Structure formats: structure tokens, C-alpha cells
Amino acid sequence: MAHLFRRYIPLLYGIAAFFSCFVAVQAENVAYIFGGAKFQDAALAIAIMAFYPIHQTYGQLSGSVFFATGQTGLYRNICVTFTVVGLPVTYFLIAPVDMMGLNTGSTGLAIKMVALQLIGVNVALYYNSRYLKLSFWKYLVHQIVCVGCLLLLAFISLKVGDYLHISSNIVINFLLNGIIYSISVAGLTYFVPSLFGLSRKDIRSFFQFLSKDGIRSIER
């Protein structure tokens, strides 16, 4: 179980972060493409909520470990605690100022959901890491480094796309930024495979698989 956890948690986390970081940086374009100009004010909330699926990966897999190891009582306590804590936090963030709230609306609700999930998931990760005799701090650092690198690449791709300015069409620019971002992430994965929980052996096996598959296609 420890081997599977160590093998797939960073990989699935990296895949989720790949999409989420790009959406977060492209939040204004995403809001315009799917909602039109009248949804432009929702860009900040979309950018924040884009990070929600990242730790959802950890949450689902950590939950599976709790069930598989019979630690359902501990899992219940963690979930109930953060559910109860979430109620006053939600009120404080979205209630009007004259009712002792911050009146932050959808942005505040997005902050609450992402922040509490981030903390709750890492609490669960701590107990699972201790049970499986793995390094909790290693996974915590990986979360920060992985998201930081992908956010940087997403931001660079946005600036490169703006500099090239191939088209004034938002959808075309969005796709162009996606291509630039994907290529840069592919390069990063090749040189730093550990960022996605991979090794040089995994990269070589992947290219060998592609080459064999390509040869078979040509022979057919």
C-alpha cells in the first residue's frame, strides 16, 4: 500500500495541478469563453476555485487509505471537524459587514472551500503518512514546488502568448497559450520527472512505448 501511495499520489496530484494552474492563470479568459463579458467579475473566484481539484486528488486517495486500513473513525473525526469549522468561517466571509461579516461573496466562499480543503487534506495526509511510514514533509514540499513551478510556466505562457499576439480572438489565444504551456510542462517533466512522481526509467519506458507503437503503425 505504501508503494502504491508513493507511486501514484504525486503523479495524480501533478496531473490535476497541470490543468488547475493553467485555468487559474487564464481565469479571465475562461470566464469570458464560458460565460461572456458579463461574467468577467467572476474571474477571481474562478482562479481560486481552480485550485480545488488539486487537493481533491489527495482527499479521494487518502480517504481510500482510511477505508482500506479500517481507520474510519479517524476519517470521520477529520471530516466532521472541518465541516463544523466551515460553518462559522462561511458566515464570517459572506455575511454583510453590519452583521460582523466581510461580505466577500463568491470570492470569500471560494477561499473558504480551498483553504479548508487544503488544511483538511494535509491533516489526513499526516495520519496516512505516519501509518504507512512515509515522509509527510516530502509530500508537503512536493505540493508547494509542483504548484509553484506550474503556475510560473502558466504565467510565462500567458505573457509569451500576449507577446506573439497571433489573433485578437480570445479562444485562439487561449488555445495558443495552452499549447505553449503544454510544451513547456513536457520539457520540465523530461528534465525533472520527480515533479510528477516519475523517474528517468519511466520517461525512457514511455518513449520506448511510443517508438514501438509508431513502428507497428508504419508496418500496418
C-alpha positions as CSV (number, residue, x, y, z in Angstrom):
1,M,0.0,0.0,0.0
2,A,2.9,2.4,0.8
3,H,4.4,1.6,-2.6
4,L,1.1,2.4,-4.4
5,F,0.7,5.6,-2.4
6,R,4.2,6.7,-3.1
7,R,3.9,5.8,-6.8
8,Y,0.6,7.4,-7.7
9,I,-0.1,10.2,-5.3
10,P,2.5,12.6,-6.7
11,L,1.6,11.6,-10.3
12,L,-2.1,12.2,-10.0
13,Y,-1.5,15.4,-8.0
14,G,0.7,16.7,-10.8
15,I,-1.8,15.9,-13.5
16,A,-4.6,17.7,-11.5
17,A,-2.2,20.6,-10.9
18,F,-1.3,20.8,-14.6
19,F,-4.9,21.7,-15.6
20,S,-5.7,23.7,-12.5
21,C,-2.7,26.0,-12.6
22,F,-3.4,26.8,-16.2
23,V,-7.1,27.6,-15.5
24,A,-6.1,29.8,-12.6
25,V,-3.8,31.9,-14.6
26,Q,-6.3,32.0,-17.5
27,A,-9.3,32.7,-15.3
28,E,-10.3,35.9,-17.1
29,N,-10.3,34.1,-20.5
30,V,-12.1,31.1,-19.0
31,A,-14.8,33.4,-17.6
32,Y,-15.3,35.1,-20.9
33,I,-15.3,32.0,-23.0
34,F,-17.8,30.1,-20.9
35,G,-19.9,33.0,-19.6
36,G,-19.3,36.0,-21.7
37,A,-18.4,39.6,-20.8
38,K,-21.0,39.8,-18.0
39,F,-19.1,37.1,-16.0
40,Q,-15.7,38.9,-16.1
41,D,-16.1,39.9,-12.4
42,A,-16.1,36.2,-11.6
43,A,-12.5,35.7,-12.7
44,L,-11.0,36.0,-9.2
45,A,-13.4,33.4,-7.8
46,I,-12.7,31.1,-10.8
47,A,-8.9,31.5,-10.3
48,I,-9.3,30.5,-6.6
49,M,-11.7,27.6,-7.3
50,A,-9.3,26.3,-9.9
51,F,-7.1,25.0,-7.1
52,Y,-9.9,23.0,-5.6
53,P,-9.5,19.9,-7.8
54,I,-5.8,19.7,-7.0
55,H,-6.2,18.6,-3.4
56,Q,-9.4,16.8,-4.2
57,T,-6.9,14.2,-5.6
58,Y,-5.2,13.9,-2.2
59,G,-8.6,13.8,-0.5
60,Q,-10.0,11.0,-2.5
61,L,-6.9,8.8,-2.3
62,S,-6.3,9.5,1.4
63,G,-9.9,8.6,2.0
64,S,-9.3,5.3,0.3
65,V,-6.4,4.6,2.6
66,F,-8.5,5.2,5.6
67,F,-11.2,2.8,4.4
68,A,-8.7,0.2,3.4
69,T,-6.9,0.3,6.7
70,G,-10.1,0.4,8.8
71,Q,-9.4,3.9,10.2
72,T,-13.0,5.0,9.5
73,G,-13.4,6.6,13.0
74,L,-10.4,8.8,12.4
75,Y,-11.6,9.7,8.9
76,R,-15.0,10.6,10.4
77,N,-13.5,12.8,13.0
78,I,-11.4,14.7,10.5
79,C,-14.3,15.3,8.1
80,V,-16.8,16.3,10.8
81,T,-14.3,18.7,12.4
82,F,-13.7,20.6,9.2
83,T,-17.4,20.5,8.3
84,V,-18.2,22.1,11.7
85,V,-15.4,24.7,11.4
86,G,-16.5,25.5,7.9
87,L,-20.0,26.8,9.0
88,P,-18.8,29.9,11.0
89,V,-16.0,30.5,8.5
90,T,-18.5,30.6,5.7
91,Y,-20.8,33.0,7.7
92,F,-17.8,35.3,8.5
93,L,-16.7,35.5,4.9
94,I,-20.0,36.1,3.2
95,A,-22.2,37.8,5.8
96,P,-22.7,41.6,5.4
97,V,-20.4,44.0,7.2
98,D,-23.2,45.2,9.5
99,M,-23.7,41.6,10.7
100,M,-20.0,41.0,11.6
101,G,-19.0,39.6,8.2
102,L,-16.6,40.5,5.4
103,N,-19.2,40.5,2.6
104,T,-16.7,38.9,0.2
105,G,-19.4,37.0,-1.7
106,S,-18.4,34.2,-4.1
107,T,-14.7,35.0,-3.7
108,G,-14.9,34.5,0.0
109,L,-16.8,31.2,-0.4
110,A,-14.1,30.1,-2.9
111,I,-11.3,31.0,-0.4
112,K,-13.1,29.1,2.4
113,M,-13.6,25.9,0.3
114,V,-10.0,25.8,-1.0
115,A,-8.4,26.8,2.3
116,L,-10.3,24.3,4.5
117,Q,-9.8,21.5,1.9
118,L,-6.0,22.3,1.8
119,I,-5.7,22.1,5.6
120,G,-8.1,19.1,5.9
121,V,-6.4,17.1,3.2
122,N,-2.9,17.7,4.7
123,V,-4.2,16.6,8.2
124,A,-5.4,13.4,6.6
125,L,-2.1,13.1,4.7
126,Y,-0.2,13.4,8.0
127,Y,-2.0,10.5,9.6
128,N,-1.7,8.3,6.4
129,S,2.0,9.1,6.1
130,R,2.6,8.1,9.7
131,Y,0.6,4.9,9.2
132,L,2.4,4.0,6.0
133,K,5.8,5.1,7.4
134,L,6.3,7.7,4.7
135,S,7.6,11.3,5.0
136,F,4.8,13.8,5.4
137,W,7.1,16.7,4.8
138,K,8.3,15.3,1.5
139,Y,4.7,15.3,0.2
140,L,4.0,18.7,1.6
141,V,7.1,20.2,-0.1
142,H,6.1,18.4,-3.3
143,Q,2.7,20.1,-3.3
144,I,4.3,23.6,-3.0
145,V,7.0,23.0,-5.5
146,C,4.8,21.4,-8.1
147,V,2.1,24.1,-8.0
148,G,4.7,26.8,-7.9
149,C,6.5,25.6,-11.0
150,L,3.3,25.0,-13.0
151,L,2.0,28.4,-12.0
152,L,5.2,30.0,-13.2
153,L,5.0,28.2,-16.5
154,A,1.4,29.1,-17.0
155,F,2.2,32.7,-16.3
156,I,5.1,32.6,-18.8
157,S,2.9,31.0,-21.4
158,L,0.4,33.8,-20.9
159,K,3.0,36.5,-21.4
160,V,4.5,34.7,-24.4
161,G,1.1,34.4,-26.0
162,D,0.4,38.1,-25.4
163,Y,3.7,39.0,-26.9
164,L,3.1,36.9,-30.0
165,H,-0.5,38.2,-30.3
166,I,-1.3,36.0,-33.2
167,S,-5.0,36.7,-33.1
168,S,-7.4,39.1,-31.3
169,N,-9.8,36.1,-30.8
170,I,-9.8,35.1,-27.1
171,V,-10.4,31.4,-27.9
172,I,-7.5,31.2,-30.3
173,N,-5.2,32.9,-27.8
174,F,-6.4,30.6,-25.1
175,L,-5.5,27.6,-27.2
176,L,-2.2,29.1,-28.2
177,N,-1.3,29.6,-24.5
178,G,-2.4,26.1,-23.8
179,I,0.0,24.7,-26.5
180,I,2.9,26.8,-25.2
181,Y,2.1,25.7,-21.6
182,S,1.9,22.0,-22.5
183,I,5.2,22.1,-24.4
184,S,7.0,23.8,-21.5
185,V,5.5,21.4,-19.0
186,A,6.6,18.4,-21.2
187,G,10.1,19.8,-21.2
188,L,10.0,20.3,-17.4
189,T,8.8,16.7,-16.9
190,Y,11.6,15.4,-19.1
191,F,14.3,17.2,-17.1
192,V,12.7,17.0,-13.7
193,P,10.5,13.9,-13.8
194,S,10.3,13.7,-10.0
195,L,8.0,16.8,-10.1
196,F,5.3,14.4,-11.3
197,G,6.4,11.4,-9.2
198,L,8.2,9.8,-12.2
199,S,11.8,8.7,-12.7
200,R,14.2,8.6,-15.7
201,K,13.2,4.9,-16.1
202,D,9.6,5.9,-16.5
203,I,10.4,8.5,-19.1
204,R,12.6,6.0,-21.1
205,S,9.8,3.4,-20.9
206,F,7.3,5.9,-22.2
207,F,9.5,6.9,-25.2
208,Q,10.2,3.2,-25.9
209,F,6.5,2.5,-25.9
210,L,5.8,5.4,-28.3
211,S,8.6,4.2,-30.7
212,K,7.3,0.7,-30.7
213,D,3.8,1.8,-31.2
214,G,4.9,4.1,-34.0
215,I,6.8,1.3,-35.8
216,R,3.8,-1.0,-35.6
217,S,1.6,1.7,-37.1
218,I,4.1,2.1,-40.0
219,E,4.3,-1.7,-40.6
220,R,0.5,-1.8,-40.8
